[in-house]
Amino acid sequence: MSLGNLGSGLAVRDLVVRFGNTTAVDHVDLDLAPGEILALLGPSGSGKSSLLRGIAGLEPLAGGLVAWDDVDLTNEPVHRRGFGVMFQDGQLFPHRDVGGNVAYGIEHLSRAERAHRVGELLDLVGLTAYERRAITTLSGGQAQRVALARSLAPHPRLLLLDEPLSALDRALRERLVGVLRDTLKATGTTAIYVTHDQDEAFAAADRVAVMGAGRVLRIGTPREVWRDPRSETVAAFLGYAPIISAQTALALGWPDGLGYAARVALGPDALRVADTGATVAVVEQLDRRGHTAVLVDLPDGQRATLRSPVHVEARHLAVALDPAHCAVLPGEADAG
């Protein structure tokens, strides 16, 4: 395959990864600018980790190429690509202390240079006084910060992170994803971040690529992907539900302007109680953190949930759609 002019940063062209008769990555193209963070987001089996491993050189390619700054790296071994990889378990060395782990990939530097780099990175990840700590004394979150510092120590031109926070509890993930993004930005590191967690992807990345069946289904900034998922598959994965016809949307108070074939995907706050709206039956009410989830029957027979600060006494409610919390999906005619 001819390189042509691919420009600076990472270029992936027509990449294919197969395991036997199974195609895990199906002709994927990607471009990543220097200093950019891209999240690969998708459910298990969508191909995101296989794509990352194919870019890293950890899986043989059935087709396509991987290039950096117009240089073809497709046949380069892993250790000569200048890429770093950080996995879910961190893979720290228990026989080395924190500083020794961070210094592992930079032992060719002088002692003074190593000490400066280790101290610099431990400061960035919030572990300034931890250099002599034993790995076995660290919490899960601290261990992943050390793993991040170790991955960044050799100045990789691309860092590939495969579900780095998925083994941690949600509250800790929410705190550490900010640390991770800030550290990558402070070091100017170009990165690909694999995750199945939407909040994590949106918080960490400059752009998000939603994957399914080995393909990139949608790519854009977090805001672009959320506001315009473009397909039912992407909308459903992001948490929009249900997806209703233009006619049902109009019956629920949507303003004019929808194409006949368009569909409307309802986000978590899409339905609100309205003085003048469609009357729907209340099916069930469930307590949630700080609100009540009220399940209602829509005019088309599908069910949707609205949030209420208290339990609803009435058996029927007048509701309307809030377009700010919906996404319009093109119909088949519009999409073609």
Secondary structure, 3 states (H helix, E strand, C coil): CCCCCCCCCEEEEEEEEEECCEEEEEEEEEEECCCCEEEEECCCCCCHHHHHHHHHCCCCCCEEEEEECCEECCCCCHHHCCEEEECCCCCCCCCCEHHHHHCHHHCCCCHHHHHHHHHHHHHHCCCCCCCCCEHHHCCHHHHHHHHHHHHHCCCCCEEEEECCCCCCCHHHHHHHHHHHHHHHHHCCCCEEEEECCHHHHHHHCCEEEEEECCEEEEEECHHHHHHCCCCHHHHHHHCCCCEEEHHHHHHCCCCCCCCCCCEEEECCCCEEEEEEEEEEEEEEEEEECCEEEEEEECCCCCEEEEEECCCCCCCEEEEEECHHHEEEECCHHHHC
